């Protein structure tokens, strides 16, 4: 609890933000977990930001039967001068606080997509899954938020945005899915990139492509043999020639062995 209060106090002293609407490219994702040494299940926390970030407030809650052993920060935030993870095991809550600069100048988190931390879980005997979700906390207050400096008024003003969150991540002991599946892309609508996930219960040839409303292939994303498991592909909004496509409705279609599925997505610029 003392560490949680410390995170809140530092954020309150350094950041008195105005709130702004998140853009379509401000997103937070708890990705699929992977086995690790020591029988840990590792959940990467991925941040997508459209502007340089000076701080992040990430309060999360996880389900019963899971024990969060520790949190490790990635190289993406190696230059941040304040990195803290306060674990409240009794309430199954972790509050992650990140601030780029405290005592001296330091770079902000550059725009882009990538993991900022990894959660290391252990599951109790008989537990087959764990879910991770964002949570709003009071006393002290915490909300999932990104903070950046806005210079539009001629002087720096700290602005907070609440990113779109794709959590409720289910982690299974058996990482090989039992059935084929094609997930809805995220984010959707998107600009300029989006993530497409699909599940393969067996190794086989996979073809995944993007089509326009006329049924014409715009981009071939996958064409080859892939192992069983859950896979992710990023589409950057460009065609096979590397040219950015126009805003509009697009479809992505997968053919994997006898499995065929198509879903719709929207590119908004």
RODO-2510 file (C-alpha; in nm, 4 decimals, decimal comma):
residues 269
     n   res          X          Y          Z
     1     x     0,0000     0,0000     0,0000
     2     x     0,2885     0,2405     0,0777
     3     x     0,4257     0,1925    -0,2725
     4     x     0,0822     0,2560    -0,4231
     5     x     0,0592     0,5809    -0,2263
     6     x     0,4062     0,6732    -0,3477
     7     x     0,3027     0,6274    -0,7108
     8     x    -0,0078     0,8397    -0,6558
     9     x     0,1818     1,1122    -0,4723
    10     x     0,4445     1,1452    -0,7440
    11     x     0,1824     1,1564    -1,0189
    12     x    -0,0162     1,4169    -0,8262
    13     x     0,2865     1,6394    -0,7678
    14     x     0,4269     1,6244    -1,1188
    15     x     0,1150     1,5785    -1,3293
    16     x    -0,1952     1,7947    -1,2938
    17     x    -0,3468     1,7005    -1,6279
    18     x    -0,6220     1,8207    -1,8510
    19     x    -0,8130     1,5339    -2,0102
    20     x    -0,8344     1,4792    -2,3847
    21     x    -0,9953     1,2202    -2,6089
    22     x    -0,7714     0,9335    -2,7065
    23     x    -0,7000     0,8921    -3,0753
    24     x    -0,7580     0,5683    -3,2622
    25     x    -0,3910     0,4843    -3,2155
    26     x    -0,3822     0,5208    -2,8355
    27     x    -0,4285     0,1648    -2,7128
    28     x    -0,3331    -0,0666    -2,4292
    29     x    -0,3213    -0,4446    -2,4649
    30     x    -0,2408    -0,7330    -2,2350
    31     x    -0,1101    -0,9818    -2,4882
    32     x    -0,1330    -1,3592    -2,4852
    33     x     0,0812    -1,5210    -2,2186
    34     x     0,3734    -1,7470    -2,2947
    35     x     0,5458    -2,0110    -2,0787
    36     x     0,8741    -1,9046    -1,9244
    37     x     1,1496    -2,0593    -1,7176
    38     x     1,0506    -2,1305    -1,3607
    39     x     0,6958    -2,2302    -1,4623
    40     x     0,5905    -1,8674    -1,5001
    41     x     0,3262    -1,7468    -1,7387
    42     x     0,4375    -1,4142    -1,8813
    43     x     0,1822    -1,1531    -1,9926
    44     x     0,3346    -0,8666    -2,1972
    45     x     0,1703    -0,5267    -2,1482
    46     x     0,1733    -0,3503    -2,4844
    47     x     0,1376     0,0252    -2,5260
    48     x     0,0446     0,1953    -2,8523
    49     x     0,0854     0,5741    -2,8354
    50     x     0,0407     0,8405    -3,1008
    51     x     0,2403     1,1072    -2,9121
    52     x     0,5498     1,1043    -2,6887
    53     x     0,4418     1,0031    -2,3379
    54     x     0,5826     1,1520    -2,0184
    55     x     0,4018     0,9127    -1,7829
    56     x     0,1690     0,6138    -1,7663
    57     x    -0,0705     0,4984    -1,4930
    58     x    -0,1650     0,1306    -1,5347
    59     x    -0,3893    -0,0235    -1,2635
    60     x    -0,4806    -0,3864    -1,3323
    61     x    -0,6711    -0,6654    -1,1586
    62     x    -0,6367    -1,0381    -1,2169
    63     x    -0,8542    -1,3363    -1,1292
    64     x    -0,8381    -1,5804    -0,8394
    65     x    -0,5990    -1,8708    -0,8639
    66     x    -0,3262    -1,6556    -1,0164
    67     x    -0,0352    -1,5166    -0,8163
    68     x     0,1590    -1,2255    -0,9610
    69     x     0,5162    -1,3019    -0,8611
    70     x     0,6873    -0,9976    -1,0067
    71     x     0,6908    -0,7394    -1,2868
    72     x     0,9795    -0,6745    -1,5214
    73     x     1,0085    -0,3586    -1,7314
    74     x     1,1246    -0,3742    -2,0928
    75     x     1,3934    -0,1854    -2,2807
    76     x     1,1254     0,0411    -2,4286
    77     x     1,1108     0,2308    -2,0976
    78     x     1,4735     0,1788    -1,9956
    79     x     1,5354     0,5557    -1,9877
    80     x     1,2367     0,6285    -1,7581
    81     x     1,3598     0,7559    -1,4223
    82     x     1,0589     0,6270    -1,2268
    83     x     0,9394     0,2708    -1,2796
    84     x     0,7309     0,1080    -1,0084
    85     x     0,4974    -0,1886    -0,9753
    86     x     0,2934    -0,2108    -0,6538
    87     x     0,1404    -0,5559    -0,6074
    88     x    -0,1573    -0,5937    -0,3736
    89     x    -0,1789    -0,9728    -0,3536
    90     x    -0,4818    -0,9734    -0,1211
    91     x    -0,6966    -0,7873    -0,3745
    92     x    -0,5184    -0,9282    -0,6813
    93     x    -0,4283    -0,5784    -0,8009
    94     x    -0,1106    -0,4337    -0,9466
    95     x    -0,0518    -0,0620    -1,0059
    96     x     0,2236     0,0199    -1,2524
    97     x     0,3554     0,3761    -1,2597
    98     x     0,5992     0,5114    -1,5168
    99     x     0,7418     0,8665    -1,5341
   100     x     1,0069     0,9622    -1,7863
   101     x     1,1759     1,2462    -1,5963
   102     x     1,2220     1,3217    -1,2251
   103     x     1,5597     1,4717    -1,1358
   104     x     1,7129     1,5310    -1,4785
   105     x     1,6190     1,5466    -1,8446
   106     x     1,5227     1,2159    -2,0007
   107     x     1,3513     1,1140    -2,3264
   108     x     0,9770     1,0541    -2,3382
   109     x     0,8254     0,7311    -2,4668
   110     x     0,8446     0,7691    -2,8436
   111     x     0,5268     0,7094    -3,0470
   112     x     0,4858     0,3501    -3,1554
   113     x     0,3793     0,0065    -3,0349
   114     x     0,5594    -0,2269    -2,8001
   115     x     0,5643    -0,3898    -2,4602
   116     x     0,6588    -0,1736    -2,1606
   117     x     0,6417    -0,4450    -1,8931
   118     x     0,5897    -0,8178    -1,8434
   119     x     0,3726    -0,9701    -1,5694
   120     x     0,5079    -1,2977    -1,4265
   121     x     0,2231    -1,5170    -1,2996
   122     x     0,2075    -1,8536    -1,1286
   123     x    -0,1183    -2,0506    -1,1394
   124     x    -0,2566    -2,2573    -0,8529
   125     x    -0,3033    -2,6305    -0,9053
   126     x    -0,6160    -2,6974    -1,1061
   127     x    -0,6398    -2,3426    -1,2412
   128     x    -0,6509    -2,3387    -1,6195
   129     x    -0,6812    -1,9693    -1,6964
   130     x    -0,6234    -1,6174    -1,5698
   131     x    -0,7891    -1,2948    -1,6825
   132     x    -0,6310    -0,9513    -1,6632
   133     x    -0,8437    -0,6343    -1,6740
   134     x    -0,7969    -0,2635    -1,6149
   135     x    -0,9519    -0,1366    -1,2919
   136     x    -1,0455     0,2020    -1,1440
   137     x    -0,9162     0,2540    -0,7922
   138     x    -0,9966     0,5091    -0,5246
   139     x    -0,8100     0,6165    -0,2112
   140     x    -0,5676     0,6495    -0,3804
   141     x    -0,7124     0,7204    -0,7260
   142     x    -0,5828     0,5310    -1,0273
   143     x    -0,7204     0,5040    -1,3806
   144     x    -0,5646     0,3628    -1,6925
   145     x    -0,4137     0,6762    -1,8468
   146     x    -0,1357     0,8045    -2,0714
   147     x     0,0157     1,1494    -2,0101
   148     x     0,1857     1,3772    -2,2631
   149     x     0,2948     1,7419    -2,2918
   150     x     0,0792     1,9710    -2,5071
   151     x     0,2596     2,2827    -2,6335
   152     x    -0,0292     2,4302    -2,8338
   153     x    -0,0745     2,7163    -2,5839
   154     x     0,2917     2,8153    -2,6064
   155     x     0,3857     2,6478    -2,2781
   156     x     0,3866     2,2818    -2,1791
   157     x     0,0620     2,1515    -2,0357
   158     x     0,0251     1,7931    -1,9162
   159     x    -0,2675     1,6223    -2,0904
   160     x    -0,4077     1,2810    -2,0000
   161     x    -0,5787     1,0400    -2,2376
   162     x    -0,7535     0,7144    -2,1569
   163     x    -0,6428     0,4624    -2,4203
   164     x    -0,8651     0,2027    -2,5768
   165     x    -0,8027    -0,1171    -2,3818
   166     x    -0,8087    -0,4736    -2,5106
   167     x    -0,7773    -0,6742    -2,1932
   168     x    -0,9866    -0,9595    -2,0503
   169     x    -0,7016    -1,1750    -2,1728
   170     x    -0,7482    -1,5463    -2,1086
   171     x    -0,4348    -1,7484    -2,0521
   172     x    -0,4659    -2,1233    -2,0860
   173     x    -0,2254    -2,3857    -1,9602
   174     x    -0,2379    -2,5495    -2,3005
   175     x    -0,1213    -2,2856    -2,5425
   176     x    -0,2278    -2,4889    -2,8461
   177     x    -0,5876    -2,3952    -2,9345
   178     x    -0,8427    -2,6724    -2,9822
   179     x    -1,0173    -2,5079    -3,2783
   180     x    -0,9424    -2,2720    -3,5645
   181     x    -1,0335    -1,9095    -3,5124
   182     x    -1,0001    -1,5645    -3,6622
   183     x    -1,0294    -1,2746    -3,4177
   184     x    -1,1591    -0,9259    -3,4805
   185     x    -0,8749    -0,6900    -3,5595
   186     x    -0,7693    -0,4374    -3,2952
   187     x    -0,7973    -0,1457    -3,2910
   188     x    -1,1001    -0,1140    -3,5163
   189     x    -1,1509     0,1424    -3,6654
   190     x    -0,7772     0,1985    -3,6999
   191     x    -0,5159     0,4368    -3,8378
   192     x    -0,2625     0,3480    -3,9588
   193     x    -0,1945     0,0008    -3,8160
   194     x    -0,4057    -0,2813    -3,6767
   195     x    -0,3420    -0,6265    -3,5337
   196     x    -0,5048    -0,9466    -3,6661
   197     x    -0,4917    -1,2647    -3,4553
   198     x    -0,5773    -1,6204    -3,5566
   199     x    -0,5655    -1,9617    -3,3924
   200     x    -0,4332    -2,2827    -3,5470
   201     x    -0,4879    -2,6184    -3,3717
   202     x    -0,2496    -2,7880    -3,6158
   203     x     0,0467    -2,6985    -3,8335
   204     x    -0,0477    -2,6262    -4,1933
   205     x    -0,0534    -2,3885    -4,4866
   206     x    -0,2037    -2,0489    -4,4072
   207     x    -0,3172    -1,7776    -4,6456
   208     x    -0,4281    -1,4447    -4,4982
   209     x    -0,5070    -1,1473    -4,7205
   210     x    -0,6814    -0,8111    -4,7144
   211     x    -0,9442    -0,7283    -4,9771
   212     x    -1,1345    -0,4131    -5,0731
   213     x    -1,5125    -0,3904    -5,1130
   214     x    -1,4773    -0,5012    -5,4779
   215     x    -1,3164    -0,8268    -5,3705
   216     x    -0,9755    -0,7280    -5,5040
   217     x    -0,6723    -0,8338    -5,3046
   218     x    -0,5066    -0,5324    -5,1442
   219     x    -0,2381    -0,6960    -4,9302
   220     x    -0,1120    -1,0502    -4,8796
   221     x    -0,0238    -1,0817    -4,5112
   222     x     0,0563    -1,4527    -4,4771
   223     x     0,1330    -1,7184    -4,7371
   224     x     0,3128    -2,0217    -4,6024
   225     x     0,3315    -2,2961    -4,3445
   226     x     0,2743    -2,1995    -3,9807
   227     x     0,2951    -2,3957    -3,6567
   228     x    -0,0028    -2,4663    -3,4325
   229     x    -0,0733    -2,1864    -3,1863
   230     x    -0,2078    -1,8344    -3,1695
   231     x    -0,0487    -1,5964    -3,4176
   232     x    -0,0618    -1,2204    -3,4692
   233     x    -0,0064    -1,0167    -3,7848
   234     x     0,0154    -0,6380    -3,8164
   235     x    -0,1290    -0,4626    -4,1195
   236     x     0,0159    -0,1161    -4,1735
   237     x    -0,2575     0,0067    -4,4082
   238     x    -0,0418    -0,0379    -4,7193
   239     x    -0,0981    -0,2465    -5,0315
   240     x     0,1340    -0,4997    -5,1934
   241     x     0,3235    -0,2134    -5,3586
   242     x     0,3872    -0,0360    -5,0298
   243     x     0,1380     0,2416    -5,1017
   244     x    -0,0946     0,3607    -4,8249
   245     x    -0,4556     0,2749    -4,9056
   246     x    -0,7535     0,5068    -4,8765
   247     x    -0,9961     0,5225    -4,5854
   248     x    -1,2838     0,2799    -4,6085
   249     x    -1,4110    -0,0700    -4,5390
   250     x    -1,1797    -0,3642    -4,5928
   251     x    -1,2092    -0,7386    -4,5396
   252     x    -0,9491    -0,9875    -4,4232
   253     x    -0,9814    -1,3560    -4,5093
   254     x    -0,7961    -1,6604    -4,3834
   255     x    -0,7641    -2,0032    -4,5436
   256     x    -0,6007    -2,2614    -4,3177
   257     x    -0,6412    -2,6260    -4,4133
   258     x    -1,0219    -2,6573    -4,4367
   259     x    -1,0903    -2,3474    -4,2254
   260     x    -1,2108    -2,0334    -4,4044
   261     x    -1,3209    -1,7143    -4,2306
   262     x    -1,3665    -1,3482    -4,3259
   263     x    -1,4061    -1,0369    -4,1092
   264     x    -1,4616    -0,6670    -4,1766
   265     x    -1,2469    -0,3759    -4,0611
   266     x    -1,2522     0,0004    -4,1097
   267     x    -0,9585     0,2292    -4,1860
   268     x    -1,0261     0,5895    -4,0769
   269     x    -0,7771     0,8642    -4,1535
***
